[in-house]
Amino acid sequence: MRGTLARAWLVAAGMAAGAAWQPPLAVGVLGLLAASRRRPLLRAAGIASLALGLGALAAGAEPRPSEAMARLAAGAPRCRVEGTLREHLGGLGTLVSVGRAACSGGTFTGGIVALPSVDADVGAPLRATGLLIRLDPADMYDRARLRFGAGAELLAEEVRSGAPTSPPLRLAARVREGLRASARPLHMSQGALLRGLTIGDVRDLPQDEARELRRAGLSHLVAVSGSNVAIVLGALLAATRRLPLGTRVAVAAAGLLLFVLVVGPEPSVLRAAAMGAVGLAALIAGTRAPPLHALALAIAVVVAFRPGLVHSPGLHLSAAATAGIVLWTPSLARLIPLPPVVATVLAVTVAAQTAVLPVLIATFGEVPVTGAAANLLAAPAVPFATILGFGAAALGAVWPAAGELAARLAAPGTAWILRVGDIFGSPSWAVVSVSSSWAVVSGAAVAVLAVRSLSRSAEIG
């Protein structure tokens, strides 16, 4: 088991490194030759090299920025773009797959253009008019858009969109609209938070409240993760418990796919969905997927299909938090002299916050000091509001009155979470600014803790 875990993480880490650095594919060929050797060290090196090559191969298959689009954007022409909404990237805006673009300096077809955030559904036909400008590789945000294949940015003055043409995407859009309509009677902040807890949509959450949640260490609540996937799969498996196992897993897999389409391919969503898929595969096989094995496999799958996400702090935070929870929650819960339920909630928070500390420092340069207390107080309301949010989304798509009732029942939970965020996120001392150099120190400390925990668990096993 220990050797299998090490190989799984060699593959995950190697693929991530290969996607990030894109070494020559010859590295993978050499790895394939070495991986078949009997010597353990040579075999491990071969597995790592093979994974590097696979990661580089995946990155090479990603859409490349259109050179024709980039050349045309150098003159900042006015363009009329027709295409399909490809993906929402949060603060990075929206990506559109271009069908045809007519510009004052010429025309082009194909490629991907970045727009500011657009209130439309993935898969929707879209027409936009504005100035086409170059993306600057020296700019952090532009560099991220380039990694996702964007060739230029359209400063849109007018955007028109329709309904998605694909039936699955149309169904996902209907569920999203069901949740939005159900939450509409609530106070704006409560409705926005309910959508965030359920499907990660925080576009309407006021900036000051979003900032307070982040400073209080509660922003992870609106980043869809494993708990959301567990609710979806648990509900579907429970609802179909009298059916044959194959049928139950098929229904759960279809529900998981719809959930990903509704929420969108965010890094934490893909990681959680991949782990959920591993769990369903293990259920069919009649075995159990150890969490750390499932996490390694999930990272490898995500990198294989979305190699650009290796640069995403969202994926780093999601993977680190999951690993920390798995490694340290049981031992921490035993050390905390509180009732078991309270001790477990606090242990989960401390484990996750410890694991993500290096990423927080490297990305944001600050650390929340009130996170443990805020999460402990907010925890009872989270599953209550999230489950009702799922009910509001599903019911709102077919029975608006019932969806609205579910949203109203969730309102006290969202109000409480916002209140906790205000209390613990608004004081000036809620976060501590830290030099980015501490990310290396804290990363080394977290790595040592992780290795010690793994060694101790292996000895106990």
Phi, psi and omega in degrees: 000318181295318179294324178295319179297316180298318180293322179299318180284332173298317180295313182298312181294320180295318179294320178297315179295321179294320178293327182284318188256341178050066177289169178302144182295344177300332178300318179293323179296315177298321178297322179298322179290318183285332184295339181272357181286158183275333182294127186303315183293319179293321179294318179297317178297322179294319178298316180297317180294320178298318179296322176302315180295321179294321177296318178295322179296319178296317180295325180292337180273354179293151176302136180261145177304137180289122179293323179296320179295317181296319179296318181293324182293340180300332179266004181048055181283161173274130186230153170245113186254132173241131181188203182231135179295120187268315188192145170266134182244027178064235181293346179275353178100212186231140176257137180235127173281120187277128170272308178206141177229123177255118184240162179294338180256003182147189180229160173209158177232151179078174181091180182234133177241143179265137175238157167303165184308130182243133179275077179210166184269149175301136182090357181282139171294142189218140172233132182219146179234136179172192180269133177267122183234157181287151172266136183264113181300340179281342180274133185300316183289318177296322179298321178295320178296321178298322180296332178270009172098000180292136180263341180193174177243138176256115175280085191288132174260334180217130179227131175233136182223160177241198179271149177303144180271336180283131180304314178298318179292327177293321177295317178298319178297323179294320178295316178300317179293327176299318178292317181298316180293321180295324183275352185300321181291344181286165171304144187308313183294320180292318178296319179295320179292323178299318177294324177294316179297324187274309185232011176076013181270105182242024183297330182263003179285124180307144185299323182293324179285325175297321179294319179294320177298318179296314182293333178274000181076024183250003184295339178294341181294331181258013170255106186306132187217202184299327181296321178296316179296320179297321178296314181298308183293319180298316180295317182290319179293324178290320181292335183250023188297338181272356181268164176301153184303316181300320179293319180299315181293322179296317178296317180295319179295319178295319177296322178294319178296316178298321179299316179296320178294322180293315186280323184102158185280055175291154182304312182293328179294312181296319178298313181294319180294320178297320177294322177297320178295322176298318179297320178293321178297320178295324179297317177297321182283352180073029180228188180236137178266109177303137188304318182290326174296315181297322179295316179299315180295321179297318179297317179298319180294315180299316180296322180297320184266333180224067185301334179297341182285352177297340179267000186273122174302332179299317178291321179298314181295317182296313181293317181295316180298317180297315179298317179298317180298316181294318186286319194246345184301311183301313182291321178295319181298325179290333183276341185274118184280062179225167176308146187309316182296314180294318181298321180294315179300314180294321180295319178299315181297311182296317180298314181294316181296323178294316183293324184271358183307311180299323180291319179298316181294315182293326186270314187249344180069022179210158181228127176287132180260350181254009187300317183297312181295318181296317180292323179297319181284325182280336188307315183299331184276341188293304180296324178302309182288323183293315180297318177294329176296318176298319177298318180296323180292311183293315181289322181298335180286336184236337184214082187308320182297318179292322177297318178296321178298316178299320179295319179295323178293331180280343186304316179301324179294315179293324178297320181293317180297317177297322179294317178297318178299321179294316183295316188263348181254342184278330180298150181295335182271008183295331178230155178243126177284134185227140176297142182297340179296335179290346178298322179293315181297311181294325178298318178296319180295317179296320179297318178297316178299319181295316180297318178298319180295318179295318179296319180294320180293326178292321179293319180293318179296000000 
